[in-house]
Amino acid sequence: MTDTTADTATPDIATTDAAAFHSPVIDWFDEHARDLPWRRPEAGAWGVMVSEFMLQQTPVSRVLPVYEQWMARWPRPADLAADAPGEAVRAWGRLGYPRRALRLHGAAQAIAERHGGDVPRDHGQLLSLPGIGEYTAAAVASFAYGQRHAVLDTNVRRVFARAASGVQYPPTATTASERRLARTLLPDDEATAARWAAASMELGALLCTSKNEDCSRCPIASRCAWRLAGKPAHEGPARRGQTYAGTDRQVRGKLLAVLREAVAPVEQSALDAVWHEPVQRARALDGLVADGLVEPLGNGVYRLPLS
């Protein structure tokens, strides 16, 4: 991934300083980690991969029921690969960003075709799968196979920004200096590194949150550079909440809901009924077709994709 945010100098963190973070955070995780289905041994690498796709920009509470249904229906990559991509879109429900469903279906097909139906262990092979980027490859390799990788999601980046760099928020896009910092903070032992990746992520999700952080319960509060500096306010760009009402994304969701709920191809009139503005509605429908989420059959009839 190419950095789009200006780089800054890597904080000078000695190995001994980095090690001081590990045990407190991992011990806290051992006691307070949520019991999530993709963390259980029976989930396997496929369960971890499915969860990582679903959890992108989506809270755990919304993911849980969809994940359970998905794994019951498609417990192995080959099971999903054998089904139509439109069924993946249908099962995705209202998680949002439904292209993730198509990407996960494409990854399942590649796993079935290239890797005998087993999610590969090798980081490079994970990266070569459709829809898999640096973060997801590192997360699957770490969480499923216990490997040593820097796993940098939003929660981890926020923990590192505060605890090690002394700033309230990380940059908008991941920088090279953040990756260097993450590697510096990574334990040498492979199993410990994998545990650290999960623990630092959970810390950001539960305590070191974007707003209303709970420093009183944080296991590394006494070492947190941001807290010790008096919690200076972030001077970077303001973070704006995403609007939804009235956007093309909302229209796409309404159109896709009609197709997901239909057992047969849908006529244009049924799609027209869900949104009043014809230009925006047509633009949203064209976008769904272009993204491969909807298949036009001609004569104003549409369905979820079969291939």
Contacts in CASP RR format, 6 or more apart in sequence:
PFRMAT RR
TARGET T0000
AUTHOR 0000-0000-0000
METHOD contacts of the structure
MODEL  1
MTDTTADTATPDIATTDAAAFHSPVIDWFDEHARDLPWRRPEAGAWGVMV
SEFMLQQTPVSRVLPVYEQWMARWPRPADLAADAPGEAVRAWGRLGYPRR
ALRLHGAAQAIAERHGGDVPRDHGQLLSLPGIGEYTAAAVASFAYGQRHA
VLDTNVRRVFARAASGVQYPPTATTASERRLARTLLPDDEATAARWAAAS
MELGALLCTSKNEDCSRCPIASRCAWRLAGKPAHEGPARRGQTYAGTDRQ
VRGKLLAVLREAVAPVEQSALDAVWHEPVQRARALDGLVADGLVEPLGNG
VYRLPLS
1 133 0 8 1.000
1 134 0 8 1.000
1 174 0 8 1.000
3 173 0 8 1.000
3 174 0 8 1.000
3 175 0 8 1.000
3 176 0 8 1.000
4 172 0 8 1.000
4 173 0 8 1.000
5 171 0 8 1.000
5 172 0 8 1.000
5 173 0 8 1.000
5 174 0 8 1.000
5 175 0 8 1.000
6 171 0 8 1.000
6 175 0 8 1.000
7 175 0 8 1.000
7 176 0 8 1.000
7 177 0 8 1.000
8 175 0 8 1.000
8 177 0 8 1.000
9 177 0 8 1.000
10 177 0 8 1.000
10 180 0 8 1.000
10 181 0 8 1.000
10 184 0 8 1.000
11 164 0 8 1.000
11 165 0 8 1.000
11 181 0 8 1.000
13 164 0 8 1.000
13 181 0 8 1.000
13 184 0 8 1.000
13 185 0 8 1.000
15 184 0 8 1.000
18 184 0 8 1.000
18 185 0 8 1.000
19 187 0 8 1.000
20 223 0 8 1.000
21 163 0 8 1.000
21 164 0 8 1.000
21 185 0 8 1.000
21 220 0 8 1.000
21 223 0 8 1.000
22 187 0 8 1.000
22 192 0 8 1.000
22 196 0 8 1.000
24 219 0 8 1.000
24 220 0 8 1.000
24 223 0 8 1.000
25 196 0 8 1.000
25 199 0 8 1.000
25 200 0 8 1.000
25 203 0 8 1.000
25 219 0 8 1.000
25 220 0 8 1.000
26 192 0 8 1.000
26 195 0 8 1.000
26 196 0 8 1.000
26 199 0 8 1.000
27 219 0 8 1.000
28 199 0 8 1.000
28 203 0 8 1.000
28 219 0 8 1.000
29 195 0 8 1.000
29 198 0 8 1.000
29 199 0 8 1.000
29 202 0 8 1.000
29 203 0 8 1.000
32 202 0 8 1.000
32 206 0 8 1.000
33 39 0 8 1.000
33 198 0 8 1.000
33 199 0 8 1.000
33 202 0 8 1.000
34 60 0 8 1.000
34 202 0 8 1.000
34 206 0 8 1.000
36 51 0 8 1.000
36 60 0 8 1.000
36 64 0 8 1.000
37 43 0 8 1.000
37 51 0 8 1.000
37 64 0 8 1.000
37 67 0 8 1.000
37 68 0 8 1.000
37 71 0 8 1.000
38 47 0 8 1.000
38 48 0 8 1.000
38 50 0 8 1.000
38 51 0 8 1.000
38 67 0 8 1.000
38 143 0 8 1.000
39 143 0 8 1.000
39 198 0 8 1.000
43 51 0 8 1.000
43 71 0 8 1.000
44 119 0 8 1.000
44 144 0 8 1.000
45 118 0 8 1.000
45 119 0 8 1.000
45 121 0 8 1.000
45 140 0 8 1.000
45 144 0 8 1.000
45 145 0 8 1.000
46 75 0 8 1.000
46 76 0 8 1.000
46 77 0 8 1.000
46 119 0 8 1.000
47 71 0 8 1.000
47 144 0 8 1.000
48 119 0 8 1.000
48 139 0 8 1.000
48 140 0 8 1.000
48 143 0 8 1.000
48 144 0 8 1.000
49 104 0 8 1.000
49 107 0 8 1.000
49 119 0 8 1.000
49 136 0 8 1.000
49 140 0 8 1.000
49 144 0 8 1.000
50 67 0 8 1.000
50 70 0 8 1.000
50 71 0 8 1.000
50 104 0 8 1.000
51 63 0 8 1.000
51 67 0 8 1.000
52 136 0 8 1.000
52 139 0 8 1.000
52 140 0 8 1.000
53 100 0 8 1.000
53 103 0 8 1.000
53 104 0 8 1.000
53 107 0 8 1.000
53 136 0 8 1.000
54 63 0 8 1.000
54 66 0 8 1.000
54 67 0 8 1.000
54 70 0 8 1.000
54 95 0 8 1.000
54 100 0 8 1.000
55 63 0 8 1.000
56 97 0 8 1.000
56 100 0 8 1.000
57 97 0 8 1.000
58 95 0 8 1.000
58 96 0 8 1.000
58 97 0 8 1.000
60 205 0 8 1.000
62 94 0 8 1.000
62 95 0 8 1.000
63 95 0 8 1.000
66 91 0 8 1.000
66 92 0 8 1.000
66 93 0 8 1.000
66 95 0 8 1.000
69 91 0 8 1.000
70 91 0 8 1.000
73 79 0 8 1.000
73 91 0 8 1.000
74 80 0 8 1.000
74 83 0 8 1.000
74 108 0 8 1.000
76 117 0 8 1.000
77 107 0 8 1.000
77 108 0 8 1.000
77 111 0 8 1.000
77 112 0 8 1.000
77 117 0 8 1.000
77 118 0 8 1.000
77 119 0 8 1.000
78 108 0 8 1.000
78 111 0 8 1.000
78 112 0 8 1.000
78 116 0 8 1.000
78 117 0 8 1.000
80 88 0 8 1.000
80 104 0 8 1.000
80 105 0 8 1.000
80 108 0 8 1.000
81 105 0 8 1.000
81 106 0 8 1.000
81 108 0 8 1.000
81 109 0 8 1.000
81 111 0 8 1.000
81 112 0 8 1.000
81 113 0 8 1.000
82 112 0 8 1.000
83 105 0 8 1.000
84 304 0 8 1.000
84 305 0 8 1.000
84 306 0 8 1.000
84 307 0 8 1.000
85 101 0 8 1.000
85 102 0 8 1.000
85 105 0 8 1.000
85 106 0 8 1.000
85 304 0 8 1.000
85 305 0 8 1.000
85 306 0 8 1.000
85 307 0 8 1.000
86 101 0 8 1.000
86 102 0 8 1.000
86 105 0 8 1.000
86 293 0 8 1.000
86 304 0 8 1.000
86 305 0 8 1.000
86 306 0 8 1.000
87 304 0 8 1.000
88 101 0 8 1.000
88 102 0 8 1.000
88 104 0 8 1.000
88 105 0 8 1.000
89 98 0 8 1.000
89 101 0 8 1.000
89 102 0 8 1.000
89 256 0 8 1.000
89 260 0 8 1.000
89 293 0 8 1.000
89 304 0 8 1.000
89 305 0 8 1.000
90 260 0 8 1.000
90 304 0 8 1.000
91 101 0 8 1.000
92 98 0 8 1.000
92 100 0 8 1.000
92 101 0 8 1.000
93 260 0 8 1.000
94 257 0 8 1.000
96 253 0 8 1.000
98 253 0 8 1.000
98 256 0 8 1.000
98 293 0 8 1.000
99 291 0 8 1.000
99 293 0 8 1.000
102 291 0 8 1.000
102 292 0 8 1.000
102 293 0 8 1.000
102 305 0 8 1.000
103 130 0 8 1.000
103 131 0 8 1.000
104 131 0 8 1.000
106 129 0 8 1.000
106 130 0 8 1.000
106 131 0 8 1.000
107 129 0 8 1.000
107 130 0 8 1.000
107 131 0 8 1.000
107 132 0 8 1.000
109 130 0 8 1.000
110 128 0 8 1.000
110 129 0 8 1.000
110 130 0 8 1.000
111 117 0 8 1.000
111 118 0 8 1.000
111 119 0 8 1.000
111 120 0 8 1.000
111 129 0 8 1.000
115 125 0 8 1.000
119 126 0 8 1.000
119 140 0 8 1.000
119 144 0 8 1.000
120 126 0 8 1.000
120 129 0 8 1.000
121 141 0 8 1.000
121 145 0 8 1.000
121 147 0 8 1.000
123 137 0 8 1.000
123 138 0 8 1.000
123 141 0 8 1.000
123 147 0 8 1.000
123 149 0 8 1.000
124 137 0 8 1.000
126 132 0 8 1.000
126 136 0 8 1.000
126 137 0 8 1.000
126 140 0 8 1.000
126 141 0 8 1.000
127 133 0 8 1.000
127 134 0 8 1.000
127 137 0 8 1.000
132 140 0 8 1.000
135 151 0 8 1.000
135 152 0 8 1.000
135 153 0 8 1.000
137 149 0 8 1.000
138 149 0 8 1.000
138 150 0 8 1.000
138 151 0 8 1.000
138 152 0 8 1.000
138 197 0 8 1.000
139 149 0 8 1.000
139 151 0 8 1.000
139 153 0 8 1.000
139 197 0 8 1.000
141 147 0 8 1.000
141 149 0 8 1.000
142 148 0 8 1.000
142 149 0 8 1.000
142 151 0 8 1.000
142 193 0 8 1.000
142 194 0 8 1.000
142 197 0 8 1.000
142 198 0 8 1.000
143 151 0 8 1.000
143 194 0 8 1.000
143 197 0 8 1.000
143 198 0 8 1.000
146 190 0 8 1.000
146 191 0 8 1.000
146 193 0 8 1.000
146 194 0 8 1.000
147 190 0 8 1.000
147 193 0 8 1.000
147 194 0 8 1.000
148 186 0 8 1.000
148 187 0 8 1.000
148 188 0 8 1.000
148 189 0 8 1.000
148 190 0 8 1.000
148 193 0 8 1.000
148 194 0 8 1.000
149 186 0 8 1.000
149 193 0 8 1.000
149 197 0 8 1.000
150 179 0 8 1.000
150 182 0 8 1.000
150 183 0 8 1.000
150 186 0 8 1.000
150 197 0 8 1.000
151 197 0 8 1.000
151 201 0 8 1.000
152 174 0 8 1.000
152 178 0 8 1.000
152 179 0 8 1.000
152 182 0 8 1.000
153 201 0 8 1.000
154 170 0 8 1.000
155 200 0 8 1.000
155 201 0 8 1.000
155 202 0 8 1.000
155 203 0 8 1.000
155 204 0 8 1.000
155 205 0 8 1.000
155 208 0 8 1.000
156 182 0 8 1.000
156 197 0 8 1.000
156 200 0 8 1.000
156 201 0 8 1.000
156 204 0 8 1.000
157 170 0 8 1.000
157 174 0 8 1.000
157 178 0 8 1.000
158 169 0 8 1.000
158 170 0 8 1.000
158 204 0 8 1.000
158 208 0 8 1.000
158 209 0 8 1.000
158 210 0 8 1.000
159 200 0 8 1.000
159 203 0 8 1.000
159 204 0 8 1.000
159 208 0 8 1.000
160 170 0 8 1.000
160 178 0 8 1.000
160 181 0 8 1.000
160 182 0 8 1.000
160 185 0 8 1.000
160 200 0 8 1.000
161 167 0 8 1.000
161 168 0 8 1.000
161 169 0 8 1.000
161 170 0 8 1.000
161 178 0 8 1.000
161 226 0 8 1.000
162 168 0 8 1.000
162 208 0 8 1.000
162 213 0 8 1.000
162 224 0 8 1.000
162 225 0 8 1.000
162 226 0 8 1.000
162 227 0 8 1.000
163 208 0 8 1.000
163 220 0 8 1.000
163 223 0 8 1.000
163 224 0 8 1.000
163 225 0 8 1.000
163 226 0 8 1.000
164 181 0 8 1.000
164 185 0 8 1.000
164 225 0 8 1.000
165 181 0 8 1.000
165 225 0 8 1.000
165 226 0 8 1.000
166 224 0 8 1.000
166 225 0 8 1.000
166 226 0 8 1.000
166 229 0 8 1.000
166 232 0 8 1.000
167 226 0 8 1.000
167 232 0 8 1.000
167 234 0 8 1.000
168 226 0 8 1.000
168 231 0 8 1.000
168 232 0 8 1.000
168 233 0 8 1.000
168 234 0 8 1.000
169 210 0 8 1.000
169 234 0 8 1.000
169 236 0 8 1.000
169 239 0 8 1.000
170 178 0 8 1.000
171 178 0 8 1.000
172 237 0 8 1.000
185 196 0 8 1.000
186 193 0 8 1.000
186 196 0 8 1.000
187 193 0 8 1.000
187 196 0 8 1.000
203 218 0 8 1.000
203 219 0 8 1.000
206 214 0 8 1.000
207 213 0 8 1.000
207 214 0 8 1.000
207 215 0 8 1.000
207 217 0 8 1.000
207 218 0 8 1.000
208 214 0 8 1.000
208 218 0 8 1.000
210 239 0 8 1.000
215 221 0 8 1.000
215 224 0 8 1.000
215 227 0 8 1.000
218 224 0 8 1.000
221 227 0 8 1.000
226 232 0 8 1.000
244 250 0 8 1.000
248 280 0 8 1.000
248 283 0 8 1.000
248 284 0 8 1.000
251 275 0 8 1.000
251 280 0 8 1.000
251 281 0 8 1.000
251 283 0 8 1.000
251 284 0 8 1.000
252 284 0 8 1.000
252 287 0 8 1.000
252 288 0 8 1.000
253 284 0 8 1.000
254 274 0 8 1.000
254 275 0 8 1.000
255 271 0 8 1.000
255 274 0 8 1.000
255 275 0 8 1.000
255 281 0 8 1.000
255 284 0 8 1.000
255 285 0 8 1.000
255 288 0 8 1.000
255 294 0 8 1.000
256 288 0 8 1.000
256 293 0 8 1.000
256 294 0 8 1.000
257 274 0 8 1.000
258 266 0 8 1.000
258 270 0 8 1.000
258 271 0 8 1.000
258 274 0 8 1.000
259 266 0 8 1.000
259 294 0 8 1.000
259 302 0 8 1.000
259 303 0 8 1.000
259 304 0 8 1.000
260 304 0 8 1.000
262 270 0 8 1.000
262 303 0 8 1.000
264 303 0 8 1.000
265 297 0 8 1.000
265 301 0 8 1.000
265 302 0 8 1.000
265 303 0 8 1.000
266 301 0 8 1.000
266 302 0 8 1.000
266 303 0 8 1.000
267 300 0 8 1.000
267 301 0 8 1.000
268 300 0 8 1.000
268 301 0 8 1.000
268 302 0 8 1.000
271 281 0 8 1.000
271 285 0 8 1.000
271 302 0 8 1.000
272 278 0 8 1.000
272 281 0 8 1.000
274 281 0 8 1.000
275 281 0 8 1.000
275 284 0 8 1.000
285 294 0 8 1.000
285 302 0 8 1.000
288 294 0 8 1.000
289 295 0 8 1.000
289 296 0 8 1.000
289 302 0 8 1.000
292 305 0 8 1.000
293 304 0 8 1.000
293 305 0 8 1.000
294 302 0 8 1.000
294 303 0 8 1.000
294 304 0 8 1.000
294 305 0 8 1.000
295 302 0 8 1.000
295 303 0 8 1.000
295 304 0 8 1.000
295 305 0 8 1.000
295 306 0 8 1.000
296 302 0 8 1.000
297 303 0 8 1.000
END
